[in-house]
Amino acid sequence: MLLPAERGKGQRIPPDIEPRPRSRHNGFTAIHFAAQKGQLECLQVLVEEYEFPVDLRTRNGQTPLHLVIHKENKNVVLPCIHYLLEHGASLNSKTRNGSTPLHLAAQEGLLSCVKVLVKNGADVHACDAIGCKPIDYCKIWNHRVCARFLKDAMWKRDKKDFACEMGKLKRLKGQLALMEQDYQTEYQREQRILSQADFKKWFHRKLLPRDQPLTHNIKQEPHARAWALPVSKIPKLPRRFHLSPEHLQQIPQPNLRPLLTPRPLYKQPIVRQHKPWNISNNPARSPTAQLGSPQVIRMGVHPDPSHEHDFRRFVKIRSDGQGGAQLRTVAGKQVAPVPQLPLEVIVRELYPQARPCRMKVPQGFHSVSIRDLDRKRHMGDNTFWTDTLAMSLRETFDDTFVATVQAHQGLPILPCP
């Protein structure tokens, strides 16, 4: 066994005497202290040589990635974060109060840490125990640059998630179309069976005398009518039957008039355009371009008919109470899983003919006066509205914009309207 003074010079400690992660009363170990001080060399030694887990938690649920994000480690925090992430540190691990590393970076106002965490896939919509998101801490501590970056990242993440869910809804519509086709085929088969049974009963009653029962046998009567047929040889017709000329030809009817006359089919006239005259007499030359024009130009304010398939007769949509939707077919089967989209979006996609729209325009425009805005002091008759506007600009925009506004002096001050 090597003495303590002889260790560490390129010699690895035997596994039976390797130090174990010992924690204090708050659960801190050596890797937690190294991360808290931002010492990258110590982290490398502890992780690579002593095999400390990079997600080792304290009693409060803090990991080394939580502890390294601190304002005092502003100059050395990025290399430590990159090293921990390369060795599998969890980005969205939460402490006891629900804080993620992105919450701590937003609270400290470390823009570089926020960018690295978001780039590696940190959840920008994560909520802590009190329901605050990382952007909320930027607003509380007045970190405007971080707030703008997080707002843009949240918008991009929402657009990406919405596009992903819309793709799932598109695939679901294809599955619903196949299910509806199978349901219609099965329903038509059942109706055909019922129609055949009803037609057999009707036709049997029609051929037999009034006082004779339905169990009539043709062989018992030698003078039976020649066109009386047994029930087993009666042609099959659907339930809502209409005797067509084809069925009447199959049944020998010497003196029976046709019940239905064929309806004339209206054929839409074919509009043919005159081909443009080819002024060239050279057969090797390509013909002139065929320039077409629309037959009908539709003008009006009525909505255009939607060419998408409508599922109103097959799928029933209900709200799940949380802004989403529940789908159930007319056969009673529940459709799952349902994309995480608002109820209005699912209704508009599955019922396109319910509320067709010709064009989408923004709604709710109304005039807003400077007098209707919230302000800290009362604007009297002797106060110009430009003073209130300048005060609002100082509170809203950053220092660069305010400096630009102050640079352009000499503008006329308008009187109060």
C-alpha positions in Angstrom: 0.0 0.0 0.0 1.3 3.5 -0.9 1.5 6.2 1.7 -0.5 9.3 1.3 2.6 11.3 0.4 3.5 8.8 -2.3 0.1 8.8 -4.0 -1.0 10.9 -6.9 2.1 10.8 -9.1 0.6 9.0 -12.0 -0.5 6.0 -9.9 -4.1 5.0 -9.5 -5.5 4.2 -6.1 -6.6 0.5 -5.7 -10.3 0.0 -5.9 -10.5 -1.4 -2.3 -9.3 1.8 -0.8 -10.8 4.4 -3.2 -12.6 7.2 -1.3 -16.4 7.1 -1.4 -18.5 10.3 -1.8 -19.0 11.3 1.8 -21.6 14.0 2.4 -22.2 16.4 5.2 -25.5 17.0 7.0 -26.8 18.9 3.9 -25.7 16.2 1.4 -22.7 18.1 -0.1 -19.8 16.0 -1.4 -16.5 16.9 -3.0 -18.1 17.3 -6.5 -20.7 19.7 -5.1 -18.0 21.9 -3.5 -15.9 21.8 -6.7 -19.0 22.8 -8.8 -19.9 25.6 -6.4 -16.5 27.1 -6.6 -16.3 26.6 -10.4 -13.1 24.6 -10.3 -13.0 22.7 -13.6 -9.8 20.7 -12.8 -11.3 19.3 -9.6 -14.4 18.3 -11.5 -12.3 16.5 -14.1 -10.4 14.6 -11.5 -13.5 13.6 -9.5 -15.5 12.5 -12.5 -12.8 10.8 -14.6 -10.5 9.3 -11.9 -12.8 8.8 -8.9 -16.0 8.2 -11.0 -18.2 10.6 -9.1 -21.7 10.7 -10.8 -22.4 14.0 -12.5 -26.0 14.0 -11.3 -25.3 13.4 -7.7 -27.9 15.2 -5.6 -27.8 16.9 -2.3 -30.6 16.7 0.2 -32.3 19.7 -1.4 -32.1 18.0 -4.8 -29.3 20.1 -6.2 -26.9 18.7 -8.8 -23.5 20.0 -9.7 -25.1 21.7 -12.7 -27.3 23.6 -10.3 -24.4 24.7 -8.1 -22.1 25.8 -10.8 -24.5 28.4 -12.1 -23.7 31.3 -9.8 -22.9 34.9 -10.4 -19.5 34.6 -8.7 -18.5 31.9 -11.2 -19.4 34.2 -14.2 -16.0 33.8 -15.8 -15.6 30.1 -15.4 -19.1 28.8 -15.6 -19.3 28.1 -19.3 -16.4 25.5 -19.4 -17.9 23.8 -16.3 -21.3 23.6 -17.9 -19.9 22.2 -21.2 -17.9 19.6 -19.3 -20.9 18.5 -17.2 -23.2 18.3 -20.3 -20.6 16.3 -22.2 -20.5 13.7 -19.4 -24.3 13.3 -19.3 -25.6 15.8 -16.8 -29.4 16.2 -16.8 -30.6 19.6 -18.2 -34.1 19.6 -16.7 -33.4 18.1 -13.3 -35.4 19.9 -10.6 -34.6 20.7 -7.0 -37.1 20.3 -4.1 -38.7 23.7 -5.0 -38.9 22.7 -8.7 -36.0 24.9 -10.0 -34.1 23.8 -13.1 -30.7 25.0 -14.1 -32.4 27.4 -16.5 -34.4 28.9 -13.6 -31.1 29.7 -11.8 -29.4 31.1 -14.9 -32.4 33.3 -15.6 -32.6 34.5 -12.0 -28.9 35.4 -12.0 -29.2 37.1 -15.4 -26.4 35.0 -17.0 -27.2 35.3 -20.7 -24.4 33.1 -21.9 -25.5 30.3 -19.6 -29.1 30.8 -20.7 -28.1 30.5 -24.4 -26.0 27.3 -23.8 -28.8 25.6 -21.8 -31.5 26.5 -24.4 -29.3 25.4 -27.3 -28.8 22.0 -25.6 -32.5 21.4 -25.2 -33.5 22.9 -21.8 -37.2 23.2 -21.2 -38.1 26.9 -21.5 -41.7 26.2 -20.3 -40.7 24.4 -17.1 -42.5 25.6 -14.0 -41.2 25.4 -10.4 -43.2 24.8 -7.3 -44.9 28.2 -7.3 -45.7 28.1 -11.0 -43.0 30.5 -12.3 -41.1 30.0 -15.6 -37.6 31.1 -16.3 -38.8 34.2 -18.1 -40.8 35.2 -15.0 -37.6 35.4 -13.0 -36.1 37.6 -15.7 -39.0 39.9 -15.3 -38.9 39.9 -11.5 -35.1 40.7 -11.4 -35.3 43.1 -14.5 -33.0 41.1 -16.8 -34.4 42.4 -20.0 -31.9 40.9 -22.4 -32.4 37.4 -21.0 -36.2 38.0 -21.1 -36.1 38.9 -24.8 -34.0 35.8 -25.6 -36.2 33.5 -23.6 -39.3 35.0 -25.2 -37.9 34.3 -28.7 -36.9 30.8 -27.6 -40.4 30.1 -26.2 -42.0 31.3 -29.4 -39.8 29.1 -31.5 -40.4 26.1 -29.3 -44.2 26.7 -29.5 -44.0 26.8 -33.2 -42.0 23.7 -33.4 -44.3 21.8 -31.0 -47.4 23.1 -32.9 -45.9 21.9 -36.2 -45.2 18.5 -34.7 -48.7 18.1 -33.3 -50.2 19.2 -36.7 -48.2 16.5 -38.3 -49.7 14.0 -35.9 -53.2 15.3 -36.6 -52.6 14.9 -40.3 -51.7 11.3 -39.8 -54.7 10.8 -37.6 -57.0 12.2 -40.3 -55.6 9.5 -42.7 -56.3 6.8 -40.1 -59.9 8.2 -39.5 -60.5 8.1 -43.3 -59.6 4.4 -43.4 -61.7 3.7 -40.3 -64.7 5.5 -41.8 -64.3 3.5 -45.0 -64.3 0.2 -43.1 -67.3 1.3 -41.1 -69.3 2.3 -44.2 -68.4 -1.1 -45.8 -69.6 -3.0 -42.7 -72.7 -0.9 -42.4 -73.7 -1.4 -46.0 -73.2 -5.1 -45.7 -75.5 -5.3 -42.6 -78.1 -3.1 -44.3 -77.9 -5.3 -47.4 -78.6 -8.4 -45.3 -81.6 -6.8 -43.7 -82.8 -5.5 -47.0 -82.7 -9.0 -48.5 -84.7 -10.4 -45.6 -87.3 -7.6 -45.9 -87.6 -8.0 -49.6 -88.1 -11.8 -49.3 -91.0 -11.3 -46.9 -92.6 -8.6 -49.1 -92.2 -10.5 -52.3 -93.5 -13.7 -50.8 -96.6 -12.0 -49.6 -97.1 -10.4 -53.0 -97.1 -13.6 -54.9 -99.3 -15.7 -52.6 -103.1 -15.5 -52.5 -104.7 -13.6 -49.7 -106.0 -16.5 -47.6 -102.9 -18.8 -48.1 -100.2 -18.9 -45.5 -96.6 -18.0 -46.1 -95.5 -21.7 -46.1 -96.8 -22.2 -49.6 -95.4 -25.0 -51.7 -95.7 -24.7 -55.5 -95.6 -28.4 -56.1 -98.9 -29.0 -54.3 -100.8 -26.9 -56.9 -100.6 -28.2 -60.5 -102.2 -25.1 -61.9 -99.8 -22.7 -60.2 -98.8 -19.6 -62.2 -95.8 -20.0 -64.3 -94.1 -16.8 -63.1 -94.4 -17.8 -59.4 -90.9 -18.5 -58.2 -89.7 -20.1 -55.0 -88.3 -17.7 -52.3 -84.7 -19.2 -52.6 -84.5 -18.0 -56.3 -85.7 -14.5 -55.7 -83.0 -12.0 -56.6 -81.4 -10.1 -53.7 -82.1 -6.3 -53.4 -81.1 -3.8 -50.8 -83.3 -2.8 -47.9 -84.5 0.5 -49.3 -85.2 -1.2 -52.6 -86.5 0.3 -55.8 -87.4 -2.1 -58.6 -85.1 -1.2 -61.4 -85.4 -2.5 -65.0 -82.5 -5.0 -64.4 -84.4 -6.7 -61.6 -87.6 -6.7 -63.5 -85.9 -8.5 -66.4 -84.7 -11.3 -64.0 -88.4 -12.0 -62.9 -90.7 -13.2 -65.7 -93.5 -10.7 -65.8 -95.8 -11.1 -68.9 -98.3 -8.4 -68.0 -96.4 -6.4 -65.4 -95.7 -2.8 -66.1 -92.4 -1.4 -65.1 -92.6 0.4 -61.7 -89.8 2.8 -62.4 -88.7 4.6 -65.5 -85.1 5.4 -66.0 -84.2 9.0 -65.1 -82.5 11.0 -67.8 -78.9 11.8 -67.0 -77.9 15.4 -67.5 -74.5 15.6 -69.2 -72.6 18.8 -68.7 -71.7 20.3 -72.0 -68.0 20.2 -72.9 -66.5 23.7 -73.5 -63.8 23.5 -76.1 -61.5 26.4 -76.8 -60.1 27.1 -80.2 -56.5 26.1 -80.5 -54.1 29.0 -81.3 -53.1 29.1 -84.9 -49.6 28.0 -85.6 -48.3 30.5 -88.1 -45.2 28.4 -88.7 -45.2 25.9 -91.5 -42.0 24.3 -90.4 -42.7 20.8 -89.0 -39.4 20.7 -87.1 -40.4 23.8 -85.1 -42.1 23.2 -81.8 -45.8 24.2 -81.6 -46.9 27.4 -80.0 -47.6 27.5 -76.3 -51.2 26.5 -75.3 -52.3 29.4 -73.2 -55.4 28.5 -71.1 -57.9 30.7 -69.4 -60.3 29.9 -66.5 -63.8 29.2 -67.6 -65.5 30.9 -64.7 -64.2 33.8 -62.6 -65.9 33.6 -59.2 -66.5 36.9 -57.5 -68.4 37.5 -54.3 -68.1 37.4 -50.5 -69.5 33.9 -49.9 -67.0 31.4 -48.6 -65.3 29.0 -51.0 -66.3 25.4 -50.6 -63.7 23.3 -48.9 -62.2 20.3 -50.7 -61.1 18.6 -47.6 -62.9 15.6 -46.2 -65.4 16.3 -43.4 -65.7 13.8 -40.5 -68.9 15.2 -38.9 -70.9 12.1 -39.8 -68.3 9.7 -38.3 -66.4 11.5 -35.5 -67.9 13.3 -32.5 -65.6 15.8 -30.8 -66.0 16.8 -27.1 -63.9 18.9 -24.8 -61.8 17.2 -22.2 -62.1 20.1 -19.7 -58.5 21.2 -20.1 -58.6 22.9 -23.5 -58.0 19.7 -25.5 -60.4 17.4 -27.3 -61.8 13.8 -27.0 -62.7 11.9 -30.2 -65.3 9.2 -30.4 -66.6 7.5 -33.5 -70.3 6.8 -34.2 -69.7 3.2 -33.3 -68.7 4.2 -29.8 -65.0 3.6 -30.1 -62.7 6.2 -28.5 -59.9 7.5 -30.7 -56.5 7.7 -29.0 -54.0 9.2 -28.8 -55.3 12.7 -29.6 -52.7 15.4 -30.6 -52.1 18.1 -27.9 -53.8 20.9 -29.8 -56.6 23.4 -28.8 -60.1 22.3 -29.3 -60.8 25.0 -31.9 -57.9 23.8 -34.0 -59.1 20.2 -34.0 -62.7 21.2 -34.8 -61.5 23.4 -37.7 -59.3 20.6 -39.1 -61.9 17.7 -38.7 -65.0 19.8 -39.6 -63.7 22.0 -42.5 -67.2 22.5 -43.9 -68.8 23.6 -40.6 -67.3 27.1 -40.7 -65.6 27.8 -44.0 -63.8 31.1 -44.3 -62.9 33.0 -47.4 -60.2 35.1 -45.9 -58.7 35.5 -42.5 -58.5 39.1 -41.2 -57.5 40.3 -37.7 -60.5 41.1 -35.5 -61.0 43.4 -32.5 -59.4 46.6 -33.8 -60.3 49.6 -31.7 -58.9 53.1 -31.2 -56.6 53.6 -28.2 -55.9 57.0 -26.8 -52.9 58.0 -24.7 -55.3 59.2 -22.1 -56.6 55.6 -21.6 -53.2 54.2 -20.8 -52.2 53.3 -17.2 -50.0 56.0 -15.7 -48.6 56.7 -12.3 -49.7 60.3 -12.1 -52.8 62.2 -13.1 -52.5 64.1 -16.3 -54.0 67.5 -15.8 -54.8 70.3 -18.2 -51.3 71.9 -18.0 -49.5 68.6 -18.7 -48.6 67.7 -22.3 -49.2 64.2 -23.4 -45.6 64.0 -24.7 -44.3 64.0 -21.2 -46.4 61.0 -20.3 -45.3 59.3 -23.5 -41.6 59.9 -22.8 -42.0 58.5 -19.3 -43.6 55.4 -20.7 -40.8 55.0 -23.2 -38.2 55.2 -20.4 -40.0 52.4 -18.6 -40.6 50.2 -21.6 -37.5 50.4 -23.8 -33.8 49.8 -22.9 -31.1 52.4 -22.4 -29.9 52.3 -26.0 -33.3 53.4 -27.3 -33.7 56.1 -24.6 -30.2 57.4 -25.5 -31.2 57.5 -29.2 -34.4 59.4 -28.4 -32.5 61.9 -26.2 -30.0 62.4 -29.0 -32.7 63.8 -31.3 -33.6 67.0 -29.4 -35.4 70.0 -30.7 -38.5 68.3 -31.8 -41.7 70.4 -31.5 -43.8 69.6 -28.4 -47.4 69.2 -29.4 -50.1 70.7 -27.2 -52.6 68.6 -25.4 -55.5 67.7 -27.7 
